Structure formats: structure tokens, C-alpha cells
Amino acid sequence: MNSRTPAASSAPGSAQPVDVRLMGDDRAVHALVAVLQQSASCGPATYKPMRDGNGTRAYLSVIVPAGPATAT
């Protein structure tokens, strides 16, 4: 079950939430999440140990801005 809620509406032409999973060294994953949260619209991250116990997985939502309108 996914307990996270989208951070923005999914109407066409609007900003879109993208669910992201990061995997790697614990310190590197935490540092990257911190940078993303400071520079982009991100939801809170959840952290879990990697299956092999050698690192961390992080899950978060990143808001991707709507692209420029295309001419038809």
C-alpha cells in the first residue's frame, strides 16, 4: 500500500509529481535527498535499508514543472 499522497494535481499541463527511489550509500542518499528538498518541490522522504544491508533506499515525490506549451 502506498501511503504517500501526490503533492500536486495531475491535470494535463500542470506540474506533475514523480515518485523517485534512490539507492546507494547511506550518507550519499541522505545528502542527495537534502539537496533535492532544498532545490526542488519534494515531499518528505522515507528511508529503508537496502535488501543486502549495504546502503539505504529513499522514496520521495518530486514535482516536475509543466513544460512550455507546444504550438499546434
N, CA, C and O atoms as CSV, one atom per row, in Angstrom:
chain,resi,resn,atom,element,x,y,z
A,1,MET,N,N,0.831,-1.166,0.000
A,1,MET,CA,C,0.000,0.000,0.000
A,1,MET,C,C,0.886,1.242,0.000
A,1,MET,O,O,1.868,1.302,0.739
A,2,ASN,N,N,0.550,2.220,-0.812
A,2,ASN,CA,C,1.312,3.462,-0.905
A,2,ASN,C,C,0.634,4.499,-0.035
A,2,ASN,O,O,-0.469,4.943,-0.356
A,3,SER,N,N,1.269,4.899,1.067
A,3,SER,CA,C,0.670,5.860,1.986
A,3,SER,C,C,0.984,7.298,1.614
A,3,SER,O,O,0.468,8.230,2.231
A,4,ARG,N,N,1.827,7.483,0.609
A,4,ARG,CA,C,2.170,8.843,0.186
A,4,ARG,C,C,1.072,9.381,-0.716
A,4,ARG,O,O,0.491,8.635,-1.505
A,5,THR,N,N,0.789,10.655,-0.605
A,5,THR,CA,C,-0.203,11.285,-1.460
A,5,THR,C,C,0.509,12.180,-2.453
A,5,THR,O,O,1.548,12.751,-2.123
A,6,PRO,N,N,-0.024,12.320,-3.669
A,6,PRO,CA,C,0.618,13.209,-4.637
A,6,PRO,C,C,0.676,14.625,-4.107
A,6,PRO,O,O,-0.259,15.099,-3.461
A,7,ALA,N,N,1.788,15.301,-4.387
A,7,ALA,CA,C,1.981,16.654,-3.884
A,7,ALA,C,C,1.324,17.704,-4.776
A,7,ALA,O,O,1.253,18.867,-4.381
A,8,ALA,N,N,0.846,17.340,-5.953
A,8,ALA,CA,C,0.212,18.301,-6.860
A,8,ALA,C,C,-0.841,17.588,-7.680
A,8,ALA,O,O,-0.862,16.360,-7.760
A,9,SER,N,N,-1.719,18.378,-8.292
A,9,SER,CA,C,-2.757,17.775,-9.115
A,9,SER,C,C,-2.143,17.169,-10.367
A,9,SER,O,O,-1.047,17.551,-10.777
A,10,SER,N,N,-2.840,16.240,-10.963
A,10,SER,CA,C,-2.307,15.609,-12.164
A,10,SER,C,C,-3.065,16.059,-13.408
A,10,SER,O,O,-3.143,15.317,-14.387
A,11,ALA,N,N,-3.621,17.263,-13.378
A,11,ALA,CA,C,-4.326,17.801,-14.537
A,11,ALA,C,C,-3.336,18.031,-15.673
A,11,ALA,O,O,-2.202,18.446,-15.433
A,12,PRO,N,N,-3.759,17.761,-16.923
A,12,PRO,CA,C,-2.856,17.976,-18.052
A,12,PRO,C,C,-2.344,19.420,-18.087
A,12,PRO,O,O,-3.106,20.361,-17.867
A,13,GLY,N,N,-1.067,19.581,-18.361
A,13,GLY,CA,C,-0.468,20.908,-18.454
A,13,GLY,C,C,-0.036,21.492,-17.120
A,13,GLY,O,O,0.545,22.577,-17.084
A,14,SER,N,N,-0.309,20.793,-16.022
A,14,SER,CA,C,0.113,21.299,-14.712
A,14,SER,C,C,1.366,20.559,-14.258
A,14,SER,O,O,1.810,19.607,-14.900
A,15,ALA,N,N,1.918,21.006,-13.159
A,15,ALA,CA,C,3.072,20.324,-12.588
A,15,ALA,C,C,2.673,18.902,-12.213
A,15,ALA,O,O,1.543,18.659,-11.790
A,16,GLN,N,N,3.599,17.971,-12.367
A,16,GLN,CA,C,3.305,16.563,-12.126
A,16,GLN,C,C,4.215,15.992,-11.049
A,16,GLN,O,O,5.421,16.237,-11.072
A,17,PRO,N,N,3.657,15.230,-10.097
A,17,PRO,CA,C,4.515,14.550,-9.125
A,17,PRO,C,C,5.117,13.294,-9.744
A,17,PRO,O,O,4.446,12.572,-10.481
A,18,VAL,N,N,6.373,13.044,-9.441
A,18,VAL,CA,C,7.064,11.842,-9.908
A,18,VAL,C,C,7.614,11.139,-8.679
A,18,VAL,O,O,8.373,11.735,-7.914
A,19,ASP,N,N,7.243,9.881,-8.481
A,19,ASP,CA,C,7.782,9.110,-7.366
A,19,ASP,C,C,9.179,8.630,-7.724
A,19,ASP,O,O,9.404,8.084,-8.804
A,20,VAL,N,N,10.116,8.841,-6.802
A,20,VAL,CA,C,11.528,8.542,-7.048
A,20,VAL,C,C,12.028,7.565,-5.986
A,20,VAL,O,O,11.690,7.688,-4.809
A,21,ARG,N,N,12.837,6.590,-6.416
A,21,ARG,CA,C,13.514,5.694,-5.483
A,21,ARG,C,C,15.003,5.867,-5.698
A,21,ARG,O,O,15.499,5.729,-6.817
A,22,LEU,N,N,15.712,6.169,-4.627
A,22,LEU,CA,C,17.160,6.318,-4.670
A,22,LEU,C,C,17.779,5.155,-3.906
A,22,LEU,O,O,17.248,4.736,-2.877
A,23,MET,N,N,18.880,4.639,-4.395
A,23,MET,CA,C,19.575,3.554,-3.716
A,23,MET,C,C,21.056,3.847,-3.713
A,23,MET,O,O,21.611,4.253,-4.734
A,24,GLY,N,N,21.710,3.648,-2.574
A,24,GLY,CA,C,23.139,3.841,-2.525
A,24,GLY,C,C,23.647,3.939,-1.104
A,24,GLY,O,O,22.955,3.571,-0.155
A,25,ASP,N,N,24.856,4.436,-0.968
A,25,ASP,CA,C,25.486,4.637,0.322
A,25,ASP,C,C,24.606,5.529,1.190
A,25,ASP,O,O,24.048,6.514,0.707
A,26,ASP,N,N,24.482,5.186,2.467
A,26,ASP,CA,C,23.589,5.887,3.386
A,26,ASP,C,C,23.814,7.395,3.381
A,26,ASP,O,O,22.867,8.162,3.206
A,27,ARG,N,N,25.065,7.827,3.573
A,27,ARG,CA,C,25.349,9.266,3.622
A,27,ARG,C,C,25.056,9.949,2.303
A,27,ARG,O,O,24.543,11.068,2.288
A,28,ALA,N,N,25.374,9.291,1.184
A,28,ALA,CA,C,25.138,9.885,-0.133
A,28,ALA,C,C,23.646,10.035,-0.412
A,28,ALA,O,O,23.217,11.059,-0.943
A,29,VAL,N,N,22.859,9.032,-0.061
A,29,VAL,CA,C,21.410,9.103,-0.275
A,29,VAL,C,C,20.803,10.221,0.560
A,29,VAL,O,O,20.006,11.009,0.052
A,30,HIS,N,N,21.171,10.300,1.837
A,30,HIS,CA,C,20.646,11.369,2.693
A,30,HIS,C,C,21.058,12.746,2.163
A,30,HIS,O,O,20.254,13.679,2.176
A,31,ALA,N,N,22.297,12.878,1.701
A,31,ALA,CA,C,22.766,14.164,1.173
A,31,ALA,C,C,22.009,14.548,-0.092
A,31,ALA,O,O,21.628,15.707,-0.257
A,32,LEU,N,N,21.787,13.588,-0.987
A,32,LEU,CA,C,21.061,13.891,-2.224
A,32,LEU,C,C,19.617,14.275,-1.934
A,32,LEU,O,O,19.096,15.210,-2.542
A,33,VAL,N,N,18.969,13.580,-1.027
A,33,VAL,CA,C,17.592,13.936,-0.657
A,33,VAL,C,C,17.554,15.349,-0.090
A,33,VAL,O,O,16.657,16.121,-0.429
A,34,ALA,N,N,18.503,15.700,0.761
A,34,ALA,CA,C,18.545,17.045,1.342
A,34,ALA,C,C,18.691,18.105,0.255
A,34,ALA,O,O,18.023,19.138,0.302
A,35,VAL,N,N,19.557,17.857,-0.718
A,35,VAL,CA,C,19.753,18.817,-1.815
A,35,VAL,C,C,18.482,18.927,-2.650
A,35,VAL,O,O,18.074,20.032,-3.008
A,36,LEU,N,N,17.854,17.802,-2.962
A,36,LEU,CA,C,16.603,17.838,-3.732
A,36,LEU,C,C,15.524,18.610,-2.983
A,36,LEU,O,O,14.797,19.398,-3.588
A,37,GLN,N,N,15.411,18.396,-1.688
A,37,GLN,CA,C,14.381,19.088,-0.920
A,37,GLN,C,C,14.639,20.586,-0.837
A,37,GLN,O,O,13.694,21.362,-0.701
A,38,GLN,N,N,15.891,21.008,-0.915
A,38,GLN,CA,C,16.203,22.438,-0.885
A,38,GLN,C,C,16.020,23.096,-2.242
A,38,GLN,O,O,15.672,24.275,-2.310
A,39,SER,N,N,16.249,22.353,-3.334
A,39,SER,CA,C,16.246,22.980,-4.655
A,39,SER,C,C,15.005,22.685,-5.485
A,39,SER,O,O,14.788,23.331,-6.510
A,40,ALA,N,N,14.191,21.733,-5.069
A,40,ALA,CA,C,13.005,21.361,-5.846
A,40,ALA,C,C,11.840,21.172,-4.893
A,40,ALA,O,O,12.011,21.115,-3.675
A,41,SER,N,N,10.664,21.077,-5.465
A,41,SER,CA,C,9.481,20.801,-4.657
A,41,SER,C,C,9.404,19.301,-4.445
A,41,SER,O,O,9.015,18.560,-5.348
A,42,CYS,N,N,9.774,18.854,-3.256
A,42,CYS,CA,C,9.782,17.430,-2.936
A,42,CYS,C,C,8.962,17.172,-1.691
A,42,CYS,O,O,8.905,17.990,-0.773
A,43,GLY,N,N,8.341,16.033,-1.685
A,43,GLY,CA,C,7.655,15.593,-0.481
A,43,GLY,C,C,8.665,15.038,0.494
A,43,GLY,O,O,9.851,14.944,0.177
A,44,PRO,N,N,8.209,14.668,1.684
A,44,PRO,CA,C,9.128,14.064,2.641
A,44,PRO,C,C,9.628,12.721,2.136
A,44,PRO,O,O,8.917,12.022,1.414
A,45,ALA,N,N,10.831,12.364,2.508
A,45,ALA,CA,C,11.419,11.089,2.082
A,45,ALA,C,C,11.225,10.042,3.169
A,45,ALA,O,O,11.220,10.356,4.359
A,46,THR,N,N,11.067,8.801,2.743
A,46,THR,CA,C,11.110,7.679,3.670
A,46,THR,C,C,12.372,6.906,3.360
A,46,THR,O,O,12.734,6.741,2.195
A,47,TYR,N,N,13.042,6.434,4.391
A,47,TYR,CA,C,14.304,5.716,4.235
A,47,TYR,C,C,14.144,4.284,4.720
A,47,TYR,O,O,13.493,4.029,5.733
A,48,LYS,N,N,14.739,3.361,3.991
A,48,LYS,CA,C,14.747,1.950,4.371
A,48,LYS,C,C,16.115,1.373,4.038
A,48,LYS,O,O,16.754,1.810,3.082
A,49,PRO,N,N,16.571,0.393,4.818
A,49,PRO,CA,C,17.841,-0.249,4.471
A,49,PRO,C,C,17.708,-1.017,3.165
A,49,PRO,O,O,16.637,-1.534,2.848
A,50,MET,N,N,18.798,-1.090,2.409
A,50,MET,CA,C,18.774,-1.887,1.177
A,50,MET,C,C,18.663,-3.352,1.554
A,50,MET,O,O,19.037,-3.746,2.659
A,51,ARG,N,N,18.156,-4.149,0.647
A,51,ARG,CA,C,17.920,-5.563,0.923
A,51,ARG,C,C,19.183,-6.309,1.340
A,51,ARG,O,O,19.127,-7.217,2.169
A,52,ASP,N,N,20.320,-5.924,0.764
A,52,ASP,CA,C,21.558,-6.612,1.128
A,52,ASP,C,C,22.200,-6.011,2.376
A,52,ASP,O,O,23.252,-6.474,2.818
A,53,GLY,N,N,21.568,-4.976,2.949
A,53,GLY,CA,C,22.088,-4.356,4.161
A,53,GLY,C,C,23.278,-3.456,3.935
A,53,GLY,O,O,23.901,-3.012,4.900
A,54,ASN,N,N,23.618,-3.170,2.678
A,54,ASN,CA,C,24.808,-2.388,2.361
A,54,ASN,C,C,24.419,-1.045,1.754
A,54,ASN,O,O,24.847,-0.719,0.647
A,55,GLY,N,N,23.612,-0.265,2.467
A,55,GLY,CA,C,23.213,1.031,1.954
A,55,GLY,C,C,21.780,1.355,2.336
A,55,GLY,O,O,21.184,0.697,3.189
A,56,THR,N,N,21.236,2.379,1.690
A,56,THR,CA,C,19.910,2.892,2.016
A,56,THR,C,C,19.095,3.095,0.749
A,56,THR,O,O,19.620,3.453,-0.306
A,57,ARG,N,N,17.796,2.856,0.886
A,57,ARG,CA,C,16.834,3.220,-0.154
A,57,ARG,C,C,16.031,4.403,0.369
A,57,ARG,O,O,15.654,4.426,1.541
A,58,ALA,N,N,15.768,5.373,-0.480
A,58,ALA,CA,C,14.930,6.511,-0.114
A,58,ALA,C,C,13.828,6.633,-1.150
A,58,ALA,O,O,14.059,6.438,-2.344
A,59,TYR,N,N,12.631,6.955,-0.688
A,59,TYR,CA,C,11.475,7.146,-1.560
A,59,TYR,C,C,10.931,8.541,-1.307
A,59,TYR,O,O,10.732,8.932,-0.157
A,60,LEU,N,N,10.688,9.298,-2.379
A,60,LEU,CA,C,10.117,10.627,-2.246
A,60,LEU,C,C,9.425,11.007,-3.542
A,60,LEU,O,O,9.625,10.370,-4.577
A,61,SER,N,N,8.616,12.043,-3.479
A,61,SER,CA,C,7.960,12.572,-4.669
A,61,SER,C,C,8.600,13.899,-5.029
A,61,SER,O,O,8.831,14.749,-4.169
A,62,VAL,N,N,8.883,14.064,-6.305
A,62,VAL,CA,C,9.463,15.303,-6.830
A,62,VAL,C,C,8.445,15.911,-7.776
A,62,VAL,O,O,7.876,15.205,-8.609
A,63,ILE,N,N,8.206,17.211,-7.660
A,63,ILE,CA,C,7.269,17.894,-8.546
A,63,ILE,C,C,8.023,18.357,-9.782
A,63,ILE,O,O,8.981,19.124,-9.693
A,64,VAL,N,N,7.575,17.876,-10.938
A,64,VAL,CA,C,8.178,18.264,-12.214
A,64,VAL,C,C,7.321,19.363,-12.818
A,64,VAL,O,O,6.135,19.152,-13.075
A,65,PRO,N,N,7.910,20.548,-13.053
A,65,PRO,CA,C,7.121,21.654,-13.613
A,65,PRO,C,C,6.552,21.299,-14.976
A,65,PRO,O,O,7.128,20.506,-15.720
A,66,ALA,N,N,5.421,21.894,-15.289
A,66,ALA,CA,C,4.820,21.696,-16.609
A,66,ALA,C,C,5.748,22.274,-17.662
A,66,ALA,O,O,6.351,23.328,-17.461
A,67,GLY,N,N,5.858,21.587,-18.774
A,67,GLY,CA,C,6.689,22.070,-19.875
A,67,GLY,C,C,6.028,23.216,-20.596
A,67,GLY,O,O,4.846,23.485,-20.382
A,68,PRO,N,N,6.770,23.897,-21.447
A,68,PRO,CA,C,6.174,25.004,-22.214
A,68,PRO,C,C,5.101,24.476,-23.154
A,68,PRO,O,O,5.177,23.347,-23.638
A,69,ALA,N,N,4.122,25.297,-23.398
A,69,ALA,CA,C,3.032,24.913,-24.305
A,69,ALA,C,C,3.598,24.709,-25.710
A,69,ALA,O,O,4.455,25.471,-26.156
A,70,THR,N,N,3.121,23.687,-26.394
A,70,THR,CA,C,3.571,23.444,-27.763
A,70,THR,C,C,2.574,24.033,-28.749
A,70,THR,O,O,1.365,23.989,-28.525
A,71,ALA,N,N,3.085,24.577,-29.829
A,71,ALA,CA,C,2.220,25.159,-30.865
A,71,ALA,C,C,1.619,24.037,-31.699
A,71,ALA,O,O,2.277,23.040,-31.997
A,72,THR,N,N,0.351,24.222,-32.070
A,72,THR,CA,C,-0.304,23.216,-32.901
A,72,THR,C,C,-0.653,23.741,-34.248
A,72,THR,O,O,-1.212,23.012,-35.068
